[in-house]
């Protein structure tokens, strides 16, 4: 077996040389790039952190570019508004001169021309105040959407008037953007008779006890005499006619009325007259306080057609019920029902027309942080409600829209109902309220002996942009089941208008935005075009009013400019901090790297010499053998 001897010393010297040259290459790369960590191969943890910092710096620079653009846009607007303010000062001087020259037609004509020329300069300045396609001194035509939202619940069988009046007086029915219209609609009070299986369809066709909008509803709206004919059918029984007076009154009937019932030429019942058995004749009607029920014994053999005669002078009287019942039963007592609704109206301009908008969308469209606020008023609320002296089961609808809200209803220290909790009965305590979105129902039993209700909406943590509304209320007898749901009807009306333009832009890398609104300073918007030259005093007033608008615009743009300065300074500071952090993380120390590189060059020379010596040893051995 043969073997080849290995030069161990030469191999070791070569290994040292390769290591030194590799280190030298690394040091030279750090010196040339200035980076100690240039790749994830160098240090993964530091490289990933460095990449994140580079991304943040780039985003901050992009935000800075946006802020610079809007700062320039605002500065151009300020320059234009300051020029217009100077023109307004000259206009005020001319207007006073015009007023003083009222008896000098020639002077008035000359001054009028000067005023007209100055006004035209205003529009020229406005047109020239554009930067990067944006003009903050102009408004534009938009579509204003007027939204009406109406809420209702099943009819109340316990009078809710005190509760509705208390809700209206509290002015806390909802958290709406400023300028919204809140209307607690009392609605209508209706009377009905119990259903009877003997009642013919013709009776139901004559009246509608629930909807005054129905064509069959029979209120008497003037003092004219009225006669209503109806077929009573082939079944004998007792006919009961329910009459209400003062039907438009929510709290109850007022006044009196005169009504008669006739059958086959015989007056069989009349107001103010006693009941006559067997359909016998009664005396003419007398005035009777309402509501009242007229009854007579109906015999179809005497004729199936009956007439209801409302005598002259009975405005606001209503036929509320007509019934055929078994004569063995007692004449029924009328039942009262109250229909009520709560409505809200909001309005806002939109660039792109929308069918309707909820209050939170209105806030988003209108809110100007440094100008006119459109944040809902009363997002966090505490108020009391007085449902009155009658015990009742109360249903209350609560609309939180999209941003979550929390409502709790308390009485005598007990939480009776809360959002996100099931309904409790008989005064049992409910769990703590949970934030909810959308339309919800709160149901509970009210005991007047325990005092008024205390309502709380939202705690310390809430979104200032959130809107909410008490949609509707209903009161029924204690023990009634909670209402299955509430009705919500939303309608929208669109109309063209002219408005200032909102501009939103990114203000920081976390997605926070700023809004700046244009301020239209054109002559027409300032109410300077046209002017009534025959009213110099009115011209003075108009110019002074226009000057106040210009000064208000300057104040507004000045506040925005200072805010942009703050954002720019903060952005520059963030870039400096992150750039320094990035350098600390990945930058190479060039002086250290140069010193290490010089030391490595010396090691390289030593390694080369060692390799040379190691390679000479085999040659010496060969010479010993004469080779």
C-alpha positions as CSV (number, residue, x, y, z in Angstrom):
1,X,0.0,0.0,0.0
2,X,1.4,3.4,-0.9
3,X,0.6,6.9,0.5
4,X,1.3,10.5,-0.4
5,X,2.7,12.6,2.4
6,X,0.8,15.8,3.2
7,X,2.4,19.1,3.9
8,X,0.4,19.9,7.1
9,X,2.2,23.2,7.8
10,X,1.4,24.5,4.3
11,X,-2.3,23.6,4.6
12,X,-2.5,25.4,8.0
13,X,-0.8,28.5,6.6
14,X,-3.2,28.5,3.6
15,X,-6.2,28.3,5.9
16,X,-5.0,31.3,7.9
17,X,-4.4,33.2,4.8
18,X,-7.9,32.6,3.4
19,X,-9.5,33.6,6.8
20,X,-7.4,36.9,6.8
21,X,-8.3,37.7,3.3
22,X,-12.0,37.1,4.0
23,X,-12.0,39.4,7.0
24,X,-10.1,42.0,4.9
25,X,-12.9,41.8,2.2
26,X,-15.6,42.3,4.9
27,X,-13.7,45.3,6.3
28,X,-13.2,46.8,2.8
29,X,-16.9,46.4,2.1
30,X,-17.9,48.2,5.3
31,X,-15.5,51.0,4.5
32,X,-16.8,51.4,1.0
33,X,-20.5,51.2,1.9
34,X,-20.3,52.7,5.4
35,X,-22.6,49.9,6.7
36,X,-21.8,47.4,9.3
37,X,-25.0,45.6,8.6
38,X,-25.7,45.6,4.8
39,X,-27.6,42.3,4.5
40,X,-29.6,39.9,6.6
41,X,-26.5,37.7,6.3
42,X,-24.6,40.1,8.5
43,X,-27.2,40.3,11.3
44,X,-30.8,39.3,10.7
45,X,-32.3,41.0,13.8
46,X,-30.5,44.3,13.1
47,X,-31.3,44.2,9.4
48,X,-35.0,43.7,9.9
49,X,-35.2,46.5,12.4
50,X,-33.2,48.7,10.0
51,X,-35.6,47.9,7.2
52,X,-38.5,48.9,9.4
53,X,-36.8,52.2,10.2
54,X,-36.1,52.9,6.5
55,X,-39.8,52.3,5.7
56,X,-40.9,54.7,8.4
57,X,-38.4,57.4,7.2
58,X,-39.7,57.0,3.6
59,X,-43.3,57.3,4.8
60,X,-42.5,60.4,6.9
61,X,-40.8,62.0,3.9
62,X,-44.0,61.3,1.9
63,X,-46.1,62.9,4.6
64,X,-43.7,65.8,4.6
65,X,-44.2,66.3,0.9
66,X,-48.0,66.3,1.4
67,X,-47.6,68.8,4.3
68,X,-45.3,71.0,2.2
69,X,-47.9,71.1,-0.6
70,X,-50.7,72.0,1.7
71,X,-48.6,74.6,3.4
72,X,-47.9,76.2,0.1
73,X,-51.6,76.0,-0.8
74,X,-52.5,77.7,2.5
75,X,-49.8,80.3,2.1
76,X,-51.2,81.2,-1.3
77,X,-54.7,81.5,0.1
78,X,-53.4,83.7,3.0
79,X,-51.7,85.9,0.5
80,X,-54.9,86.3,-1.5
81,X,-57.0,86.9,1.5
82,X,-54.6,89.5,2.8
83,X,-54.8,91.3,-0.6
84,X,-58.6,91.1,-0.4
85,X,-58.5,92.5,3.1
86,X,-56.6,95.5,1.8
87,X,-59.2,95.9,-0.9
88,X,-61.9,95.7,1.7
89,X,-60.3,98.6,3.6
90,X,-60.3,100.7,0.5
91,X,-63.9,99.7,-0.2
92,X,-64.9,100.8,3.3
93,X,-63.3,104.2,2.7
94,X,-65.1,104.5,-0.7
95,X,-68.4,103.4,0.8
96,X,-68.2,106.1,3.4
97,X,-67.3,108.6,0.8
98,X,-70.3,107.5,-1.3
99,X,-72.6,107.9,1.7
100,X,-71.2,111.4,2.2
101,X,-71.8,112.4,-1.4
102,X,-75.4,111.4,-1.4
103,X,-76.4,114.9,-2.7
104,X,-73.8,115.1,-5.4
105,X,-74.7,112.8,-8.3
106,X,-71.5,113.4,-10.2
107,X,-69.4,112.4,-7.2
108,X,-71.6,109.4,-6.5
109,X,-71.1,108.2,-10.1
110,X,-67.3,108.5,-9.9
111,X,-67.1,106.8,-6.5
112,X,-69.4,104.0,-7.7
113,X,-67.0,103.3,-10.6
114,X,-64.1,103.1,-8.1
115,X,-66.1,100.7,-5.9
116,X,-67.1,98.6,-8.9
117,X,-63.5,98.4,-10.0
118,X,-62.3,97.3,-6.5
119,X,-64.9,94.6,-6.4
120,X,-63.8,93.2,-9.7
121,X,-60.3,93.1,-8.4
122,X,-61.5,90.8,-5.6
123,X,-62.7,88.2,-8.0
124,X,-59.3,88.5,-9.9
125,X,-57.4,87.9,-6.7
126,X,-59.6,84.9,-5.9
127,X,-59.1,83.4,-9.3
128,X,-55.3,83.8,-9.0
129,X,-55.1,82.2,-5.6
130,X,-54.6,78.6,-6.9
131,X,-51.8,76.3,-6.1
132,X,-51.4,72.8,-7.5
133,X,-54.9,72.9,-8.8
134,X,-56.5,73.8,-5.4
135,X,-58.1,77.2,-4.6
136,X,-59.0,77.7,-1.0
137,X,-60.7,81.0,-1.7
138,X,-63.5,79.3,-3.8
139,X,-66.5,77.2,-3.0
140,X,-68.3,75.0,-5.5
141,X,-71.8,73.7,-6.3
142,X,-72.7,70.5,-4.4
143,X,-75.7,68.5,-3.6
144,X,-77.2,69.0,-0.1
145,X,-79.0,66.0,1.3
146,X,-81.7,66.6,3.8
147,X,-82.5,63.4,5.7
148,X,-85.5,62.8,7.9
149,X,-85.5,59.8,10.1
150,X,-88.8,58.9,11.9
151,X,-89.2,56.2,14.6
152,X,-92.4,54.7,15.9
153,X,-93.6,51.8,18.1
154,X,-96.9,49.9,18.5
155,X,-99.6,52.2,19.9
156,X,-99.7,53.0,23.6
157,X,-102.6,51.9,25.7
158,X,-101.4,54.0,28.6
159,X,-101.3,57.7,27.9
160,X,-97.6,58.5,27.1
161,X,-98.1,62.3,27.0
162,X,-96.2,63.0,30.2
163,X,-93.3,60.9,29.0
164,X,-93.2,62.6,25.6
165,X,-93.5,66.0,27.2
166,X,-90.6,65.1,29.6
167,X,-88.5,63.9,26.7
168,X,-89.1,67.0,24.7
169,X,-88.4,69.3,27.7
170,X,-85.1,67.5,28.5
171,X,-83.8,68.4,25.0
172,X,-81.8,65.2,25.4
173,X,-83.6,63.0,22.9
174,X,-80.5,62.4,20.9
175,X,-76.9,63.4,20.2
176,X,-77.1,65.1,16.8
177,X,-74.8,67.4,14.8
178,X,-75.4,71.1,15.4
179,X,-78.3,72.5,13.4
180,X,-80.3,69.2,13.4
181,X,-84.0,69.4,13.9
182,X,-85.4,67.1,16.6
183,X,-89.2,66.7,16.8
184,X,-91.1,64.8,19.4
185,X,-94.3,64.2,17.6
186,X,-97.2,63.7,19.9
187,X,-99.1,61.9,17.2
188,X,-102.8,61.0,17.6
189,X,-105.1,59.6,20.2
190,X,-107.7,57.1,19.0
191,X,-110.7,55.3,20.6
192,X,-111.9,51.9,19.6
193,X,-114.6,49.4,20.5
194,X,-113.8,45.7,21.2
195,X,-114.3,43.4,18.3
196,X,-117.5,41.5,18.0
197,X,-118.2,38.5,15.8
198,X,-121.6,39.9,14.8
199,X,-120.2,43.1,13.3
200,X,-120.8,43.1,9.5
201,X,-117.9,44.0,7.1
202,X,-119.9,47.1,6.1
203,X,-119.3,48.6,9.5
204,X,-115.6,48.1,9.2
205,X,-115.7,49.6,5.7
206,X,-117.3,52.7,7.0
207,X,-114.7,53.5,9.6
208,X,-111.0,52.9,10.3
209,X,-110.2,53.2,13.9
210,X,-106.5,53.3,13.5
211,X,-105.4,55.5,10.6
212,X,-106.6,59.1,10.1
213,X,-104.9,59.0,6.8
214,X,-107.2,56.3,5.5
215,X,-110.0,57.6,3.2
216,X,-112.5,55.8,5.4
217,X,-111.6,57.6,8.5
218,X,-114.5,59.9,9.4
219,X,-113.6,63.1,11.2
220,X,-115.9,66.0,10.8
221,X,-113.6,68.8,9.9
222,X,-116.1,71.7,9.7
223,X,-119.5,72.7,11.1
224,X,-121.6,71.4,8.2
225,X,-124.2,68.7,8.8
226,X,-123.2,65.2,7.7
227,X,-125.1,62.0,7.0
228,X,-123.5,58.6,6.6
229,X,-125.5,55.5,5.4
230,X,-124.5,51.9,6.1
231,X,-126.1,48.5,5.6
232,X,-126.4,46.7,8.9
233,X,-127.0,43.2,7.4
234,X,-129.5,40.4,8.2
235,X,-128.4,39.7,11.8
236,X,-130.3,41.3,14.7
237,X,-128.4,42.7,17.7
238,X,-127.4,45.9,19.5
239,X,-125.7,48.6,17.4
240,X,-123.1,50.6,19.3
241,X,-121.8,53.9,17.7
242,X,-118.6,55.4,19.3
243,X,-118.3,59.2,19.0
244,X,-115.3,61.2,20.0
245,X,-115.2,65.0,20.4
246,X,-112.0,67.0,20.1
247,X,-110.4,64.1,18.3
248,X,-107.3,66.1,17.6
249,X,-106.5,66.4,21.3
250,X,-103.7,64.0,22.5
251,X,-104.6,64.2,26.1
252,X,-108.3,63.4,25.8
253,X,-111.7,64.5,24.5
254,X,-112.9,68.0,24.9
255,X,-116.1,69.7,23.9
256,X,-119.4,68.1,23.0
257,X,-121.4,66.9,20.0
258,X,-124.9,66.2,18.6
259,X,-125.4,62.9,16.7
260,X,-128.5,60.9,15.8
261,X,-129.0,57.3,14.4
262,X,-132.0,56.7,12.2
263,X,-133.5,53.4,10.9
264,X,-136.4,53.3,8.4
265,X,-137.3,56.9,9.2
266,X,-137.3,56.5,13.0
267,X,-134.8,58.2,15.2
268,X,-133.6,55.2,17.3
269,X,-130.7,56.8,19.2
270,X,-129.5,60.4,19.9
271,X,-126.9,62.1,22.0
272,X,-128.2,63.4,25.3
273,X,-131.1,60.9,25.2
274,X,-131.6,57.7,27.1
275,X,-131.3,54.3,25.5
276,X,-134.6,53.1,24.1
277,X,-135.2,49.3,24.0
278,X,-136.5,47.4,20.9
279,X,-135.5,50.2,18.5
280,X,-138.2,52.6,19.8
281,X,-138.1,56.3,18.8
282,X,-136.2,58.8,20.9
283,X,-136.3,62.6,21.2
284,X,-134.0,64.8,19.1
285,X,-130.3,65.0,19.9
286,X,-128.9,67.2,22.6
287,X,-125.4,68.3,23.1
288,X,-123.4,65.6,24.9
289,X,-119.8,65.7,26.2
290,X,-117.5,63.2,24.5
291,X,-116.6,60.6,24.2
292,X,-119.9,58.8,24.2
293,X,-121.6,55.6,22.8
294,X,-125.0,55.6,21.2
295,X,-126.8,52.3,21.2
296,X,-130.1,50.9,19.8
297,X,-131.6,47.5,19.3
298,X,-131.3,46.6,15.6
299,X,-134.1,44.5,13.9
300,X,-133.4,43.8,10.3
301,X,-137.1,43.4,9.7
302,X,-137.5,47.2,10.1
303,X,-135.0,47.8,7.4
304,X,-131.3,47.1,7.0
305,X,-130.2,50.6,6.1
306,X,-129.3,52.9,9.0
307,X,-128.2,56.5,8.9
308,X,-125.7,58.3,11.2
309,X,-126.5,62.0,11.2
310,X,-124.0,64.5,12.5
311,X,-125.9,67.7,13.1
312,X,-124.6,71.2,12.1
313,X,-121.9,72.8,14.2
314,X,-119.9,69.7,15.2
315,X,-116.4,70.3,13.9
316,X,-113.6,68.1,15.3
317,X,-116.1,65.3,16.0
318,X,-115.1,61.8,14.8
319,X,-116.9,58.5,14.3
320,X,-114.4,56.1,16.0
321,X,-116.2,52.8,16.2
322,X,-119.3,51.0,14.9
323,X,-120.2,47.6,16.3
324,X,-123.0,45.0,16.3
325,X,-123.1,42.9,19.5
326,X,-125.2,40.4,21.3
327,X,-127.9,42.4,23.3
328,X,-127.2,40.1,26.3
329,X,-123.7,41.6,26.6
330,X,-123.0,45.0,28.3
331,X,-122.4,48.0,26.3
332,X,-118.6,48.1,25.9
333,X,-116.4,50.9,27.2
334,X,-114.2,52.7,24.6
335,X,-110.5,51.8,24.6
336,X,-107.9,54.5,24.1
337,X,-104.8,54.2,21.9
338,X,-102.0,56.7,21.4
339,X,-99.8,56.7,18.4
340,X,-96.6,58.7,18.7
341,X,-93.3,59.2,16.8
342,X,-90.0,60.9,17.2
343,X,-88.3,62.4,14.1
344,X,-84.9,63.9,13.4
345,X,-83.8,66.0,10.4
346,X,-80.2,66.5,9.4
347,X,-78.6,68.1,6.4
348,X,-75.1,68.1,4.8
349,X,-73.5,68.9,1.4
350,X,-71.9,66.0,-0.5
351,X,-69.6,66.1,-3.5
352,X,-71.4,63.0,-4.8
353,X,-75.1,62.9,-4.2
354,X,-76.4,60.4,-1.6
355,X,-79.9,59.2,-1.1
356,X,-79.8,59.9,2.6
357,X,-77.2,60.1,5.4
358,X,-77.2,59.2,9.0
359,X,-76.1,61.7,11.6
360,X,-72.6,60.3,11.8
361,X,-72.2,60.6,8.1
362,X,-73.4,64.2,8.4
363,X,-70.7,64.8,11.0
364,X,-68.0,63.3,8.8
365,X,-69.1,65.5,5.8
366,X,-69.5,68.8,7.8
367,X,-67.0,68.7,10.6
368,X,-64.2,71.3,10.5
369,X,-61.9,71.0,13.5
370,X,-60.5,74.6,13.3
371,X,-63.7,76.0,12.0
372,X,-67.4,75.1,12.5
373,X,-67.7,72.0,14.5
374,X,-70.2,69.3,13.4
375,X,-69.6,66.9,16.2
376,X,-72.8,65.5,17.7
377,X,-73.9,67.5,20.8
378,X,-74.6,65.5,24.0
379,X,-72.8,62.2,23.2
380,X,-72.4,61.6,26.9
381,X,-75.6,62.4,28.6
382,X,-77.4,62.1,31.9
383,X,-81.1,63.2,32.3
384,X,-84.4,62.3,33.9
385,X,-87.7,61.4,32.4
386,X,-91.2,61.5,34.1
387,X,-93.6,58.9,32.6
388,X,-96.5,60.1,34.8
389,X,-98.7,58.7,37.5
390,X,-99.7,55.5,35.8
391,X,-97.8,52.2,36.2
392,X,-96.9,50.9,32.8
393,X,-94.7,48.6,30.7
394,X,-92.5,50.9,28.7
395,X,-90.7,50.1,25.4
396,X,-88.1,52.6,24.2
397,X,-86.1,52.3,21.0
398,X,-82.5,53.4,20.9
399,X,-80.6,54.0,17.7
400,X,-76.8,54.0,18.1
401,X,-76.1,54.2,14.3
402,X,-72.7,52.8,13.4
403,X,-70.4,54.0,16.2
404,X,-71.2,52.1,19.4
405,X,-73.1,53.7,22.3
406,X,-74.3,52.5,25.7
407,X,-77.6,53.4,27.3
408,X,-78.9,52.5,30.8
409,X,-82.3,53.3,32.4
410,X,-82.4,53.5,36.2
411,X,-85.2,54.1,38.8
412,X,-84.7,54.3,42.5
413,X,-81.1,53.0,42.3
414,X,-82.1,49.9,40.2
415,X,-80.9,49.5,36.6
416,X,-84.2,48.6,34.9
417,X,-82.8,48.2,31.3
418,X,-79.6,48.5,29.4
419,X,-78.3,48.1,25.9
420,X,-76.9,44.6,25.2
421,X,-79.0,43.1,28.0
422,X,-82.2,41.0,27.9
423,X,-85.5,42.7,29.0
424,X,-86.3,42.4,32.7
425,X,-89.8,42.6,34.2
426,X,-91.5,43.7,37.4
427,X,-88.7,46.0,38.3
428,X,-86.0,43.4,38.3
429,X,-82.4,44.6,37.9
430,X,-80.7,44.4,34.5
431,X,-77.0,43.8,33.8
432,X,-74.6,46.6,33.0
433,X,-75.0,48.2,29.6
434,X,-72.8,47.1,26.7
435,X,-71.8,49.3,23.7
436,X,-74.1,48.5,20.7
437,X,-74.5,49.7,17.1
438,X,-77.8,50.0,15.2
439,X,-81.4,50.1,16.4
440,X,-82.2,48.4,19.7
441,X,-85.2,48.0,22.1
442,X,-85.1,48.6,25.8
443,X,-88.2,47.2,27.7
444,X,-89.0,47.5,31.4
445,X,-91.8,48.0,33.9
446,X,-92.3,51.4,35.4
447,X,-93.6,52.0,39.0
448,X,-94.6,55.7,39.6
449,X,-94.2,55.2,43.3
450,X,-90.4,54.8,42.8
451,X,-89.9,58.2,41.2
452,X,-88.7,59.4,37.8
453,X,-86.4,57.5,35.5
454,X,-82.7,58.4,35.3
455,X,-81.2,57.9,31.8
456,X,-77.4,57.6,31.2
457,X,-75.8,57.5,27.8
458,X,-72.1,56.6,27.5
459,X,-69.5,56.6,30.2
460,X,-66.1,58.2,30.3
461,X,-65.0,56.2,27.2
462,X,-66.8,57.3,24.1
463,X,-66.2,58.5,20.5
464,X,-66.9,62.2,20.1
465,X,-68.1,61.5,16.6
466,X,-70.8,59.1,17.7
467,X,-74.5,60.0,17.3
468,X,-77.4,58.4,19.0
469,X,-81.2,58.9,19.3
470,X,-84.2,57.8,21.4
471,X,-86.3,56.6,18.5
472,X,-89.7,56.2,20.0
473,X,-91.6,55.3,23.2
474,X,-94.7,53.2,23.9
475,X,-96.5,52.7,27.2
476,X,-98.8,49.7,27.8
477,X,-100.3,47.9,30.8
478,X,-97.8,46.3,33.2
479,X,-97.2,42.7,32.2
480,X,-97.4,43.4,28.5
481,X,-94.7,41.6,26.4
482,X,-91.9,43.7,25.0
483,X,-92.5,45.1,21.6
484,X,-91.1,42.8,18.9
485,X,-89.5,45.7,17.0
486,X,-89.5,49.4,16.2
487,X,-90.3,51.0,12.9
488,X,-87.6,53.3,11.4
489,X,-88.4,55.2,8.2
490,X,-85.6,57.2,6.5
491,X,-86.3,59.6,3.7
492,X,-84.0,61.9,1.8
493,X,-84.3,65.1,-0.2
494,X,-81.6,66.3,-2.5
495,X,-81.2,69.9,-3.6
496,X,-78.4,71.9,-5.3
497,X,-76.5,74.4,-3.2
498,X,-73.2,76.2,-3.0
499,X,-70.8,75.4,-0.2
500,X,-67.2,75.6,1.0
501,X,-65.1,72.6,0.0
502,X,-63.5,70.2,2.5
503,X,-60.0,69.0,1.8
504,X,-58.6,66.1,3.8
505,X,-54.9,65.1,3.8
506,X,-52.6,62.8,5.7
507,X,-50.9,64.5,8.6
508,X,-48.8,61.6,10.1
509,X,-47.6,58.1,9.2
510,X,-50.2,56.5,11.5
511,X,-53.0,57.6,9.1
512,X,-54.2,60.6,11.1
513,X,-55.7,63.2,8.8
514,X,-56.3,66.9,8.8
515,X,-59.1,68.8,7.2
516,X,-59.0,72.3,5.8
517,X,-62.2,74.0,4.4
518,X,-62.2,76.5,1.6
519,X,-63.5,80.0,2.4
520,X,-65.3,81.4,-0.6
521,X,-64.3,85.1,-0.8
522,X,-65.7,85.8,-4.3
523,X,-67.7,89.1,-4.6
524,X,-71.0,87.3,-5.0
525,X,-70.5,85.2,-1.8
526,X,-69.4,88.3,0.1
527,X,-72.7,89.8,-1.0
528,X,-71.0,92.6,-2.9
529,X,-72.4,91.7,-6.3
530,X,-74.7,93.3,-7.1
531,X,-75.0,96.4,-5.0
532,X,-78.0,98.8,-4.7
533,X,-76.4,102.1,-5.6
534,X,-79.6,103.9,-4.5
535,X,-78.9,102.7,-0.9
536,X,-75.4,104.0,0.2
537,X,-76.1,103.1,3.8
538,X,-76.9,99.6,2.8
539,X,-73.6,99.4,0.8
540,X,-71.7,100.5,3.9
541,X,-73.3,97.7,5.9
542,X,-72.6,95.1,3.2
543,X,-69.0,96.0,2.8
544,X,-68.5,96.0,6.6
545,X,-70.1,92.5,6.7
546,X,-67.9,91.3,3.9
547,X,-64.8,92.7,5.7
548,X,-65.7,90.6,8.7
549,X,-66.0,87.5,6.6
550,X,-62.5,88.1,5.1
551,X,-61.0,88.7,8.5
552,X,-62.6,85.5,9.8
553,X,-61.1,83.6,6.8
554,X,-57.7,85.0,7.6
555,X,-58.0,83.9,11.2
556,X,-59.0,80.4,10.0
557,X,-56.2,80.1,7.4
558,X,-53.6,81.5,9.9
559,X,-54.6,78.8,12.5
560,X,-54.2,76.1,9.8
561,X,-50.8,77.5,8.7
562,X,-49.5,77.4,12.2
563,X,-50.8,73.9,12.6
564,X,-49.0,72.8,9.4
565,X,-45.8,74.4,10.7
566,X,-46.1,72.3,13.8
567,X,-46.7,69.1,11.8
568,X,-43.8,69.9,9.5
569,X,-41.4,70.5,12.5
570,X,-42.6,67.3,14.2
571,X,-42.1,65.4,10.9
572,X,-38.6,66.7,10.5
573,X,-37.7,65.9,14.1
574,X,-39.1,62.3,13.6
575,X,-36.9,61.8,10.5
576,X,-33.8,63.1,12.3
577,X,-34.5,60.7,15.3
578,X,-35.1,57.7,13.1
579,X,-32.2,58.5,10.8
580,X,-29.9,58.6,13.9
581,X,-31.4,55.4,15.2
582,X,-30.8,53.7,11.9
583,X,-27.2,54.9,11.8
584,X,-26.6,53.6,15.3
585,X,-28.0,50.3,14.3
586,X,-26.2,49.6,11.0
587,X,-23.5,52.2,10.3
588,X,-19.9,51.1,10.5
589,X,-17.2,52.9,12.6
590,X,-14.8,53.8,9.7
591,X,-11.8,54.6,11.9
592,X,-12.2,51.3,13.7
593,X,-12.7,49.4,10.4
594,X,-9.6,51.1,8.9
595,X,-7.4,50.2,11.9
596,X,-8.6,46.6,11.7
597,X,-8.0,46.5,8.0
598,X,-4.4,47.6,8.5
599,X,-3.9,44.9,11.1
600,X,-5.3,42.4,8.8
601,X,-2.9,43.4,6.0
602,X,0.0,42.7,8.4
603,X,-1.5,39.3,9.2
604,X,-1.8,38.7,5.5
605,X,1.9,39.3,4.9
606,X,2.8,37.0,7.8
607,X,0.5,34.3,6.5
608,X,2.1,34.6,3.0
609,X,5.5,34.2,4.5
610,X,4.5,31.2,6.6
611,X,3.0,29.6,3.5
612,X,6.2,30.2,1.5
613,X,8.3,28.6,4.2
614,X,6.1,25.6,4.5
615,X,6.2,25.1,0.7
616,X,10.0,25.1,0.7
617,X,10.4,22.1,3.1
618,X,9.6,19.3,0.5
619,X,12.3,20.7,-1.9
620,X,15.0,20.4,0.8
621,X,14.2,16.8,1.4
622,X,14.3,16.0,-2.3
623,X,17.8,17.5,-2.7
624,X,19.1,15.2,0.1
625,X,18.3,12.3,-2.2
626,X,19.9,13.9,-5.2
627,X,16.6,14.7,-6.8
